[in-house]
Amino acid sequence: MAEKIFRVDMSDLSVKSEAVPTAWQGLGGRALTSAIVAAEVEPTCHPLGRNNKLVFAPGLLSGTRAANSGRLSAGAKSPLTGTIKESNAGGTAAQLMARMEIKALIIEGIPAESQFYALKVTADGVTITPENNLIGCGNFEVVEKLGLVDNKECGLLSIGQAGERNQLSANISVKDPEGKFRSLGRGGLGAVMGSKGVKYITLDAAGTQKSVPLVDSDKFKVAAKTFAKALLNHPVCGEGLGAYGTNILVNIVDETGGLPTKNFRSGHYDKHEMISGEKMSEMIAERGGKVKHGCHAGCVMQCSQVFVDKEGKYVTSGFEYETIWAMGAHCCIDDLDILAQADSIMDDIGVDAIEMSVTIGLAMEAGIIKFGDGAGLLRLLDDVKTGSPLGRILGSGAAITGKTYGLTRVPVVKDQAIPAYDPRAVKGIGITYCTSTMGADHTIGYTVATNILKCGGFVDPLQKAGQVELSRNLQIATAAIDSTGLCLFVAFAVLDDETALPAIVDMLNARFGISMIVDDVTALGSSVLKTERAFNQAAGFTNAHDRLPEFFAAETLPPHNAIWDFTGEEIDEFWNF
Amino acid sequence: MAEKIFRVDMSDLSVKSEAVPTAWQGLGGRALTSAIVAAEVEPTCHPLGRNNKLVFAPGLLSGTRAANSGRLSAGAKSPLTGTIKESNAGGTAAQLMARMEIKALIIEGIPAESQFYALKVTADGVTITPENNLIGCGNFEVVEKLGLVDNKECGLLSIGQAGERNQLSANISVKDPEGKFRSLGRGGLGAVMGSKGVKYITLDAAGTQKSVPLVDSDKFKVAAKTFAKALLNHPVCGEGLGAYGTNILVNIVDETGGLPTKNFRSGHYDKHEMISGEKMSEMIAERGGKVKHGCHAGCVMQCSQVFVDKEGKYVTSGFEYETIWAMGAHCCIDDLDILAQADSIMDDIGVDAIEMSVTIGLAMEAGIIKFGDGAGLLRLLDDVKTGSPLGRILGSGAAITGKTYGLTRVPVVKDQAIPAYDPRAVKGIGITYCTSTMGADHTIGYTVATNILKCGGFVDPLQKAGQVELSRNLQIATAAIDSTGLCLFVAFAVLDDETALPAIVDMLNARFGISMIVDDVTALGSSVLKTERAFNQAAGFTNAHDRLPEFFAAETLPPHNAIWDFTGEEIDEFWNF
């Protein structure tokens, strides 16, 4: 069985199976989705129109037994930002697609009639069926009604009500091993799926090989072991993330004065302990939830958790720092039970938890509800679920909510909400927000690793020196990691343990029978960034868009009275490579 | 008394009177507002933030007795488009400012407190007073409560509820000689005024000179007479516009197959006669309204009218073709009485009638109300007035309404609604929409004059040949006319009567004691366009933004099955001058 690309055209409901062009054979994950979007999508097209394409691709190591290799990439022109977009998530889909040797699934066109469909993907092809029963359902109802909660051999990609309505904050949900969801979160890819009339996609690998073939399985085993060991030995990957989840960051980031509070008015939230990872783990342990949990098979970090209520009943999992920050410090709501409930609702409606929660803070800024109003937060999410006019506004994300209410303190870059780290107090991440090819995004060049966690050395977060170079190096490395199917969090180990990156290269070589060297990884990352940047330039983006909102340069941030003081010229140095 | 610039800083409520810098002494109207905005406003600033500036400037001939010289220009960075913006209107303000020898009024900063103010402008300076009583009032209530309806010596610039809320479709209303309103309509300048906390500005010229000094008054008189004669002799300026108003165009544009109907699905509206200028004039005459009416003293064209209801009671004036088209053919509402009522409501709330009416059509596209629902139109305008969430969406204009409801058939360029002429069937105006420095705008290069009315020759509207050159020539000429304070409609005479342009040049020479030649007018126009373009480029605009929405290239327009078939390269030729 050879690797292939499945291409679905929703305009005429046709399906093709195509051989993988030579140029794309060495690519996977983000490198592949960005290459396909750049090659096939007109950069100035309407993101929700007939000319956009939605591409899913497992990573190069997906389907192997490499630790933490279960990330699926999705790519398209983003309706939120207007830029190229890649979003990746855990869950079971990447491994199932890899097992079926599907290099990419491309969905193009839009249906002639106003009708939703279901796609069923197997190793042999894709069938398209009109879907009516599950329209209007949230993601949890979809997975339950399809009977897929416990089916380990069948994956699910689904959109909730937000995606059906083409809302710009809509995500795509990826079923995880427990039948819950991980999210292809940012950039509104759920709206692209909705615009194509696709409610859900099942990925049925029953009867196929259990893992992908390896050209040199002995060499792979050795490298995989070295790699897993590097992860387990690292204090962040092997310890911190498992013990407290990503929410370990609340106390740490607050301590550095970079936890954006009350819509970026302070870097310190006086109730931060109430929403911290430590507090969360304590609550989970007391109530009998799961402190550690993996979002895909083969994860050794276990940064997820199962958050339960006082009665021990499941509420949510994958309860991340950025979401908790946004509803917590940003909206000043200090009740983790409310935040967990809201997190589950957002997963069900299918909205990006960062975009939506930052937007709720703007609803507070606009006076729609008050800062700190947890019950109000839940009411607003109900508006998003039902699609009321207010829900339509909020579902369109932070930039549009800001414009609709005439706000000036709107934390977005390229119309995507700025997450969880104030760029005035963590200047490296500010450079990442500005220069990201996909709008404000922390994961695309996570300088927090070096600015705060001191992985890969230390660059003082309050000083300008070294930040552009740091962000550039991390963005290049991340573009490569995002192409392997490995979880971004392996980067902590890669930065600190000199055995980790060679082990990744060895795994790739053993998987495909090639002879990459470490420098090739950097070259791949650079090439991905340049491809993405070229798409954006053709879509009309310039250096003038690589800027933070002006309030970051006009208002100092307590407690350090930090200010955003990069000039345009200094930021633009980023692209000199 | 020398000409001066008044500068008001709303951050500290200070006022300065400044001498006019040499470089700006030969500029007026749009040339001056664009020069000031380009020189003083950071192109990437937030349009509603502290760094934007709102500039008012009468034209070079304002305050003289030149026919149709009463246009006031307002400029800023537009919150709707993100580009530089100049909008001009009739009414009494330009002449009053010119009489007071105020070359420009610049309003900068934003108030420290959330408080609205009134500005009182006299020849001596500006006073700033907190305003509370009139907050929440529509424009008609403002002018009445201020007792300014019949005060010919005191002008008024005011915003309605939409401007107070920083809504992107908000306009600035300019009192006309009857105490009704003309609009600085497009680009959301009312939101800029609202963001600066200015509810209204009075312009009190009582006791000042009745007209501006002329260096050579005899020469001026001769030229002014020649100019007025050219206007009166022209079939459009001297006859058509007076008899039927701009709404004379409904039947004409429908006949050419370019009247966009049901959100740009056809170029022919089967009920077009019901909303035509002929029908309107007949109704006005029967009911005892005024068929002809000028928006400012000295207007010889009289394209306005006073539309009355069945009981002969005043409903609206300045009831324009583009507004009637948008609510009529675009929304499929064929009842002029409802359209007139809606026109008056929009003047009162203070929203751009084109942007808002095109947006109402998108609300129909989204299924919020049905096409043809006149009562629904009035209900939606009430939402805008009260600022409900739905009203907030609609008040944000067509682009945001399209995004909020996930629409793809959204007729905007640079986020400003496309007016009244389908670019597929009137290709010259399509080039104007694309290349305008201010988003889709017909007045900035009104090729309809030559494509349809056959003024200045004829360029076949259905063919590509000659359109780029036509649009370029008209945009250059318009930029110059917009700087003189002359109404754009003088262009019809300028295109056809060889005495008209030399007469304008003679008037300018006689007014200022200079010796311009006709070529200098073209040079001025070119220079204005280049200044504006440079601002936009620094703000992040590229050729990729000079494009129509993709549905114009994908859907043919009945009855001619016309299509938008310009390539990007062909459009970009526009800027080769």
Interface residues (C-beta under 8 A of the other chain):
Chain A: P43 T44 C45 H46 L48 G49 R50 N51 P79 R165 N166 Q167 L168 A191 G194 S195 S388 P389 L390 R392 I393 G395 S396 I400 K403 T404 Y405 G406 L407 T408 Q537 A538 A539 G540 F541 T542 N543 A544 H545 R547 P549 E550 F551 A554
Chain B: P43 T44 C45 H46 L48 G49 R50 N51 P79 R165 N166 Q167 L168 A191 G194 S195 S388 P389 L390 R392 I393 G395 S396 I400 K403 T404 Y405 G406 L407 T408 Q537 A538 A539 G540 F541 T542 N543 A544 H545 R547 P549 E550 F551 A554
